Amino acid sequence: MSDFVQFYFSLDDAGAAAEEQLTDAVRLVLSADPEDDPVVPGARPVDEAVLVEILAIAHQAAGDGFSLPLEERGSVSVDLGPGATVSAFSDSAPPECPRCHELLDHWEPEPWWESGEEPVEECPSCGFTAPVGDWEIRNTPYARTDCGLVLIEWPPLEEYGPQLHDALLATVGSRPRYVSGTL
């Protein structure tokens, strides 16, 4: 069985700001029914006890210095600390230049993984230069964040819940990104 995983994350936020943003994002998700088509926020009341539990688990993992493994997560979880990662898994593709659409075929994510610093890349075709998070990374094999919402086995919200998808991107923080894929 393969799991479909969606990540809504910020490339710039951490700490108290990240917690506030992710609290709002989790409220949006908990107020939606993943069985509806379309999936919309506000379809049901938010169980605040579930929200508190999701945040407590995130704090515990952050205090341990690593993100919670996917197999230990519920269908909704968050990452609130250093070392959290996202991936498109089996659907991965290298970053794509937003100007000319050239793929960075030889991109190596290890420097980002090892240092935690977002690398700056230059397109070999057009010369576009920017932090890799400013490239098209929706199918990235790897990105790092201190502020992420993780949905497991939810319907692809871009297609089945575009209103919720847009609301999550607007809520999750500055430089919001979305990555999804199948394990």
GUVO-508274 format. One line per field, with one value per atom (N, C-alpha, C): residue number from 1; residue in one letter; atom name; x, y, z. Coordinates in steps of 0.2 Angstrom, whole numbers, plus 5000, padded with zeros to 4 digits. Atoms other than C-alpha are relative to their C-alpha. Example, Ala and Ser with C-alpha at 12.3 -4.5 7.8 and 13.67 -1.06 7.14 Angstrom:
<pts>
resi <- c(1  1  1  2  2  2);
resn <- c(a  a  a  s  s  s);
name <- c(N  CA  C  N  CA  C);
x <- c(5004  5062  5004  4996  5068  4996);
y <- c(4994  4978  5006  4994  4995  5005);
z <- c(5000  5039  5000  4999  5036  5003);
</pts>
This chain:
<pts>
resi <- c(1  1  1  2  2  2  3  3  3  4  4  4  5  5  5  6  6  6  7  7  7  8  8  8  9  9  9  10  10  10  11  11  11  12  12  12  13  13  13  14  14  14  15  15  15  16  16  16  17  17  17  18  18  18  19  19  19  20  20  20  21  21  21  22  22  22  23  23  23  24  24  24  25  25  25  26  26  26  27  27  27  28  28  28  29  29  29  30  30  30  31  31  31  32  32  32  33  33  33  34  34  34  35  35  35  36  36  36  37  37  37  38  38  38  39  39  39  40  40  40  41  41  41  42  42  42  43  43  43  44  44  44  45  45  45  46  46  46  47  47  47  48  48  48  49  49  49  50  50  50  51  51  51  52  52  52  53  53  53  54  54  54  55  55  55  56  56  56  57  57  57  58  58  58  59  59  59  60  60  60  61  61  61  62  62  62  63  63  63  64  64  64  65  65  65  66  66  66  67  67  67  68  68  68  69  69  69  70  70  70  71  71  71  72  72  72  73  73  73  74  74  74  75  75  75  76  76  76  77  77  77  78  78  78  79  79  79  80  80  80  81  81  81  82  82  82  83  83  83  84  84  84  85  85  85  86  86  86  87  87  87  88  88  88  89  89  89  90  90  90  91  91  91  92  92  92  93  93  93  94  94  94  95  95  95  96  96  96  97  97  97  98  98  98  99  99  99  100  100  100  101  101  101  102  102  102  103  103  103  104  104  104  105  105  105  106  106  106  107  107  107  108  108  108  109  109  109  110  110  110  111  111  111  112  112  112  113  113  113  114  114  114  115  115  115  116  116  116  117  117  117  118  118  118  119  119  119  120  120  120  121  121  121  122  122  122  123  123  123  124  124  124  125  125  125  126  126  126  127  127  127  128  128  128  129  129  129  130  130  130  131  131  131  132  132  132  133  133  133  134  134  134  135  135  135  136  136  136  137  137  137  138  138  138  139  139  139  140  140  140  141  141  141  142  142  142  143  143  143  144  144  144  145  145  145  146  146  146  147  147  147  148  148  148  149  149  149  150  150  150  151  151  151  152  152  152  153  153  153  154  154  154  155  155  155  156  156  156  157  157  157  158  158  158  159  159  159  160  160  160  161  161  161  162  162  162  163  163  163  164  164  164  165  165  165  166  166  166  167  167  167  168  168  168  169  169  169  170  170  170  171  171  171  172  172  172  173  173  173  174  174  174  175  175  175  176  176  176  177  177  177  178  178  178  179  179  179  180  180  180  181  181  181  182  182  182  183  183  183);
resn <- c(m  m  m  s  s  s  d  d  d  f  f  f  v  v  v  q  q  q  f  f  f  y  y  y  f  f  f  s  s  s  l  l  l  d  d  d  d  d  d  a  a  a  g  g  g  a  a  a  a  a  a  a  a  a  e  e  e  e  e  e  q  q  q  l  l  l  t  t  t  d  d  d  a  a  a  v  v  v  r  r  r  l  l  l  v  v  v  l  l  l  s  s  s  a  a  a  d  d  d  p  p  p  e  e  e  d  d  d  d  d  d  p  p  p  v  v  v  v  v  v  p  p  p  g  g  g  a  a  a  r  r  r  p  p  p  v  v  v  d  d  d  e  e  e  a  a  a  v  v  v  l  l  l  v  v  v  e  e  e  i  i  i  l  l  l  a  a  a  i  i  i  a  a  a  h  h  h  q  q  q  a  a  a  a  a  a  g  g  g  d  d  d  g  g  g  f  f  f  s  s  s  l  l  l  p  p  p  l  l  l  e  e  e  e  e  e  r  r  r  g  g  g  s  s  s  v  v  v  s  s  s  v  v  v  d  d  d  l  l  l  g  g  g  p  p  p  g  g  g  a  a  a  t  t  t  v  v  v  s  s  s  a  a  a  f  f  f  s  s  s  d  d  d  s  s  s  a  a  a  p  p  p  p  p  p  e  e  e  c  c  c  p  p  p  r  r  r  c  c  c  h  h  h  e  e  e  l  l  l  l  l  l  d  d  d  h  h  h  w  w  w  e  e  e  p  p  p  e  e  e  p  p  p  w  w  w  w  w  w  e  e  e  s  s  s  g  g  g  e  e  e  e  e  e  p  p  p  v  v  v  e  e  e  e  e  e  c  c  c  p  p  p  s  s  s  c  c  c  g  g  g  f  f  f  t  t  t  a  a  a  p  p  p  v  v  v  g  g  g  d  d  d  w  w  w  e  e  e  i  i  i  r  r  r  n  n  n  t  t  t  p  p  p  y  y  y  a  a  a  r  r  r  t  t  t  d  d  d  c  c  c  g  g  g  l  l  l  v  v  v  l  l  l  i  i  i  e  e  e  w  w  w  p  p  p  p  p  p  l  l  l  e  e  e  e  e  e  y  y  y  g  g  g  p  p  p  q  q  q  l  l  l  h  h  h  d  d  d  a  a  a  l  l  l  l  l  l  a  a  a  t  t  t  v  v  v  g  g  g  s  s  s  r  r  r  p  p  p  r  r  r  y  y  y  v  v  v  s  s  s  g  g  g  t  t  t  l  l  l);
name <- c(N  CA  C  N  CA  C  N  CA  C  N  CA  C  N  CA  C  N  CA  C  N  CA  C  N  CA  C  N  CA  C  N  CA  C  N  CA  C  N  CA  C  N  CA  C  N  CA  C  N  CA  C  N  CA  C  N  CA  C  N  CA  C  N  CA  C  N  CA  C  N  CA  C  N  CA  C  N  CA  C  N  CA  C  N  CA  C  N  CA  C  N  CA  C  N  CA  C  N  CA  C  N  CA  C  N  CA  C  N  CA  C  N  CA  C  N  CA  C  N  CA  C  N  CA  C  N  CA  C  N  CA  C  N  CA  C  N  CA  C  N  CA  C  N  CA  C  N  CA  C  N  CA  C  N  CA  C  N  CA  C  N  CA  C  N  CA  C  N  CA  C  N  CA  C  N  CA  C  N  CA  C  N  CA  C  N  CA  C  N  CA  C  N  CA  C  N  CA  C  N  CA  C  N  CA  C  N  CA  C  N  CA  C  N  CA  C  N  CA  C  N  CA  C  N  CA  C  N  CA  C  N  CA  C  N  CA  C  N  CA  C  N  CA  C  N  CA  C  N  CA  C  N  CA  C  N  CA  C  N  CA  C  N  CA  C  N  CA  C  N  CA  C  N  CA  C  N  CA  C  N  CA  C  N  CA  C  N  CA  C  N  CA  C  N  CA  C  N  CA  C  N  CA  C  N  CA  C  N  CA  C  N  CA  C  N  CA  C  N  CA  C  N  CA  C  N  CA  C  N  CA  C  N  CA  C  N  CA  C  N  CA  C  N  CA  C  N  CA  C  N  CA  C  N  CA  C  N  CA  C  N  CA  C  N  CA  C  N  CA  C  N  CA  C  N  CA  C  N  CA  C  N  CA  C  N  CA  C  N  CA  C  N  CA  C  N  CA  C  N  CA  C  N  CA  C  N  CA  C  N  CA  C  N  CA  C  N  CA  C  N  CA  C  N  CA  C  N  CA  C  N  CA  C  N  CA  C  N  CA  C  N  CA  C  N  CA  C  N  CA  C  N  CA  C  N  CA  C  N  CA  C  N  CA  C  N  CA  C  N  CA  C  N  CA  C  N  CA  C  N  CA  C  N  CA  C  N  CA  C  N  CA  C  N  CA  C  N  CA  C  N  CA  C  N  CA  C  N  CA  C  N  CA  C  N  CA  C  N  CA  C  N  CA  C  N  CA  C  N  CA  C  N  CA  C  N  CA  C  N  CA  C  N  CA  C  N  CA  C  N  CA  C  N  CA  C  N  CA  C  N  CA  C  N  CA  C  N  CA  C  N  CA  C  N  CA  C  N  CA  C  N  CA  C  N  CA  C  N  CA  C  N  CA  C  N  CA  C  N  CA  C  N  CA  C  N  CA  C  N  CA  C  N  CA  C  N  CA  C  N  CA  C  N  CA  C  N  CA  C  N  CA  C  N  CA  C  N  CA  C);
x <- c(5004  5000  5004  4996  5007  4995  5003  5003  5001  5000  4999  5001  4998  5008  5000  5000  5005  5004  4996  5017  4998  5001  5012  5005  4994  5027  5002  4997  5036  5007  4993  5054  5003  4996  5057  4998  5002  5047  5002  4999  5051  4998  5001  5048  4992  5007  5032  4996  5004  5027  4998  5002  5028  4994  5005  5018  4993  5007  5004  4997  5003  5003  4998  5002  5003  4993  5007  4989  4994  5005  4979  4999  5000  4983  4996  5003  4978  4992  5007  4962  4996  5003  4958  4999  5001  4961  4995  5004  4952  4993  5006  4937  4997  5002  4936  4999  5001  4930  5003  4996  4942  4996  5005  4927  4996  5005  4918  5004  4997  4921  4996  4993  4926  5001  4998  4935  5001  5000  4932  5001  4999  4937  4993  5006  4923  4994  5005  4913  4998  5002  4913  5004  4996  4918  5007  4993  4936  5000  4999  4940  5006  4994  4952  5005  4996  4958  5005  4996  4964  5006  4995  4973  5005  4995  4982  5004  4996  4987  5005  4996  4994  5006  4995  5004  5005  4996  5010  5005  4996  5017  5005  4995  5026  5005  4995  5034  5004  4996  5040  5005  4995  5048  5005  4995  5056  5004  4996  5062  5005  4996  5070  5005  4995  5079  4999  5001  5071  4993  5007  5055  4997  5003  5043  5000  5001  5044  4993  5006  5030  4995  5004  5024  4998  5002  5022  4995  5004  5011  4993  5007  4992  4999  5002  4983  5001  4998  4987  5005  4995  5003  5004  4996  5015  5007  4993  5034  5001  4999  5039  5008  4993  5058  5005  4995  5074  5001  4999  5078  4994  5006  5060  5001  4999  5060  4994  5006  5048  5003  4998  5049  4994  5005  5039  5001  4998  5046  5000  5000  5042  4998  5002  5035  5006  4995  5052  5002  4997  5059  5005  4995  5074  4996  5003  5070  5000  5001  5064  5001  4999  5070  4993  5006  5055  5000  5000  5061  5000  4999  5066  4997  5003  5059  5005  4995  5076  5000  4999  5078  5007  4993  5093  5001  5000  5096  5006  4995  5112  5000  5000  5106  5000  4999  5112  4997  5003  5101  5004  4996  5114  5003  4998  5121  4995  5006  5104  4999  5001  5102  5005  4994  5119  5001  4999  5120  4994  5006  5102  4999  5000  5106  4997  5003  5095  5005  4995  5107  4997  5001  5108  5002  4999  5107  5000  5000  5111  4998  5002  5102  5005  4995  5114  4998  5002  5103  4999  5002  5097  5004  4996  5108  4996  5004  5093  5003  4996  5101  4995  5004  5091  5000  5000  5089  4995  5004  5082  4993  5007  5066  4996  5003  5062  5000  5001  5063  4994  5005  5049  5002  4998  5050  4995  5006  5033  5001  4998  5041  5007  4993  5057  5001  4998  5066  5002  4998  5071  4999  5000  5067  5000  5000  5070  4996  5005  5058  5000  5001  5055  4993  5007  5037  4996  5003  5027  4993  5006  5009  5001  5000  5009  4993  5007  4993  5002  4999  4994  4993  5006  4981  4993  5006  4970  5000  5000  4964  5004  4996  4975  4996  5004  4969  5000  4999  4975  4994  5006  4961  4994  5007  4948  4999  5002  4949  5004  4996  4957  4999  5001  4949  5004  4996  4957  5007  4993  4973  5003  4998  4974  5000  5000  4969  5006  4994  4983  5006  4994  4996  5000  5001  4990  5002  4999  4991  5006  4995  5006  5007  4994  5019  5003  4997  5030  5004  4997  5038  4996  5004  5024  5001  4999  5027  4996  5004  5018  5003  4997  5025  4996  5004  5016  5003  4998  5020  4998  5003  5017  5006  4995  5028  5001);
y <- c(4994  5000  5006  4994  5017  5006  4994  5033  5006  4993  5050  5005  4995  5064  5006  4993  5082  5004  4996  5095  5008  4992  5114  5003  4998  5123  5007  4994  5139  4999  5000  5142  5005  4994  5157  5000  5000  5154  4995  5004  5147  5002  4998  5148  5002  4998  5157  5002  4998  5164  4993  5006  5146  4996  5003  5139  5003  4997  5152  4999  5001  5150  4992  5007  5131  4998  5001  5132  5002  4997  5142  4995  5005  5129  4994  5006  5114  5001  4998  5123  4999  5000  5125  4992  5007  5106  4996  5004  5100  5002  4998  5110  4997  5003  5101  4993  5007  5084  4997  5003  5074  4996  5004  5064  5004  4996  5079  5001  4998  5084  5006  4998  5098  5000  4999  5098  5007  4993  5115  5001  4998  5123  5002  4998  5126  4995  5005  5110  4997  5003  5105  5003  4997  5111  4997  5002  5110  4997  5003  5098  5003  4997  5109  4995  5005  5094  4996  5003  5086  5005  4995  5102  5001  5000  5103  4994  5006  5085  5000  4999  5088  5004  4995  5103  4997  5003  5093  4995  5005  5079  5004  4996  5092  5003  4998  5100  4995  5005  5084  4998  5002  5079  5006  4994  5097  5000  5000  5095  4994  5005  5079  5001  4998  5088  4997  5003  5078  5000  5000  5077  4993  5006  5063  4996  5004  5048  5000  5000  5047  4995  5006  5030  5001  4998  5038  5006  4994  5052  4998  5001  5053  5003  4997  5060  5007  4993  5078  5001  4999  5083  5006  4995  5097  4999  4999  5101  5007  4993  5115  5001  5000  5113  4999  5002  5111  4993  5007  5096  4997  5003  5094  5000  5001  5088  4999  5001  5087  4996  5003  5076  4998  5002  5071  4992  5007  5053  4997  5003  5042  5005  4995  5057  5006  4995  5067  5002  4997  5078  5005  4995  5090  5007  4993  5109  5002  4997  5118  5007  4993  5135  5003  4996  5147  5004  4996  5157  4996  5004  5144  4993  5007  5128  4994  5005  5119  4997  5004  5105  5000  5001  5105  4993  5008  5087  4998  5003  5086  5003  4997  5095  4995  5005  5087  5004  4997  5090  4999  5002  5084  5007  4994  5102  5003  4997  5108  4995  5005  5092  5001  5000  5093  5007  4993  5112  5003  4996  5117  5006  4994  5132  4999  5001  5134  5002  4998  5133  5005  4996  5146  4996  5004  5138  5005  4996  5145  4995  5004  5139  4999  5000  5132  5002  4997  5138  5007  4993  5155  5005  4997  5160  5003  4998  5163  4997  5002  5163  5002  4999  5161  4994  5006  5151  4994  5005  5134  5000  4999  5137  5004  4996  5150  4997  5003  5138  4996  5005  5126  4994  5006  5113  4996  5003  5106  4992  5007  5089  4998  5000  5091  4993  5006  5075  5002  4998  5086  5007  4993  5102  5000  4999  5108  5006  4995  5118  4999  5000  5123  5001  4998  5126  4996  5004  5112  4997  5004  5104  4994  5006  5086  4997  5003  5078  4993  5006  5059  4997  5003  5050  5005  4995  5066  5000  5000  5068  5006  4995  5079  5007  4994  5096  5005  4996  5105  4999  5003  5095  5000  5002  5090  5005  4995  5105  5007  4995  5120  5006  4994  5133  4998  5001  5124  5000  5000  5122  5007  4993  5141  5003  4998  5144  4998  5003  5133  5004  4997  5141  5008  4993  5159  5000  5000  5153  4997  5004  5142  5005  4995  5157  5003  4996  5167  4995  5005  5159  4993  5006  5146  4995  5005  5130  4994  5006  5114  4995  5006  5097  4994  5006  5081  4994  5006  5063  4994  5007  5044  4997  5004  5034  4993);
z <- c(5000  5000  5000  5000  4996  5003  4997  5005  4996  5003  4997  5006  4995  5007  4997  5002  5006  5005  4996  5013  4999  5000  5016  5005  4995  5023  4998  5001  5025  4999  5001  5019  5005  4996  5031  5007  4993  5047  5005  4994  5064  5006  4993  5082  5001  4998  5089  4993  5007  5071  4997  5003  5064  5004  4996  5079  4999  5001  5076  4993  5006  5058  4999  5001  5059  5004  4996  5073  4995  5005  5060  4995  5006  5046  5003  4998  5057  5002  4999  5062  4993  5007  5043  4998  5002  5040  5005  4995  5056  4998  5002  5050  4993  5007  5033  5001  5001  5029  4994  5006  5018  4995  5004  5012  4995  5004  5004  4993  5006  4986  4998  4998  4986  5007  4993  5002  5002  4999  5010  5008  4993  5027  5003  4997  5039  5000  5001  5035  5007  4994  5053  5006  4994  5071  5001  4998  5076  5007  4994  5090  5003  4998  5100  5004  4997  5110  4995  5005  5094  4998  5002  5089  5005  4995  5106  5000  5001  5104  4994  5005  5087  5001  4998  5093  5005  4995  5108  4997  5004  5097  4996  5004  5086  5005  4995  5102  5002  4998  5108  4995  5006  5091  5000  5001  5090  5006  4994  5108  4999  5001  5103  4994  5005  5088  4993  5006  5074  4998  5002  5064  5001  4999  5068  4993  5006  5056  4997  5003  5043  5003  4998  5050  5007  4994  5067  5000  5001  5061  4999  5001  5061  4993  5007  5045  5000  5000  5051  5005  4995  5059  4998  5001  5060  5002  4998  5061  5002  4997  5072  5002  4998  5073  4994  5005  5064  4998  5002  5054  4997  5003  5047  4992  5007  5029  4996  5005  5014  4994  5006  4999  4996  5004  4984  4999  4999  4987  4993  5006  4972  4994  5005  4962  4999  5000  4964  4993  5006  4951  5002  4998  4951  5000  5001  4954  4993  5007  4938  5000  5001  4933  4999  5001  4935  4993  5006  4920  4993  5007  4906  5001  4999  4914  4999  5000  4913  5007  4994  4926  5002  4997  4938  5001  5000  4933  5005  4996  4943  5007  4993  4959  5005  4994  4975  5006  4994  4990  5007  4994  5002  5004  4996  5006  5004  4997  5011  5006  4994  5022  5005  4995  5030  5004  4996  5034  5002  4998  5035  4996  5004  5024  4993  5007  5008  4995  5005  4994  4994  5005  4980  4993  5006  4962  4994  5006  4945  4994  5006  4929  4995  5005  4917  4993  5007  4902  5000  5001  4906  5005  4995  4921  5006  4995  4933  5007  4994  4951  5006  4994  4967  5005  4995  4983  4996  5003  4977  5002  4998  4986  4996  5005  4973  4993  5006  4959  5001  5000  4955  5004  4996  4969  5002  4998  4970  5000  5000  4966  5002  4998  4975  5003  4997  4981  5008  4993  4997  5001  4998  5005  5008  4993  5023  5003  4998  5034  5008  4993  5052  5002  4999  5049  4994  5005  5040  5003  4999  5039  4996  5004  5034  5000  5001  5027  4997  5002  5025  4998  5003  5014  5000  5002  5011  4993  5007  4994  4997  5002  4983  5000  4999  4989  4994  5006  4973  4996  5004  4964  5003  4996  4977  5005  4995  4988  4999  5002  4979  5005  4996  4991  5007  4994  5006  4998  5003  4996  5000  5000  4993  5007  4993  5011  5004  4996  5018  4998  5002  5007  5002  4997  5013  5007  4993  5031  5003  4997  5033  5001  4999  5032  4994  5005  5022  4996  5005  5006  5001  4999  5007  4994  5005  4997  5001  4999  4993  4996  5003  4989  5002  4999  4987  4996  5003  4983  5003  4998  4985  5003  4997  4997  4996);
</pts>
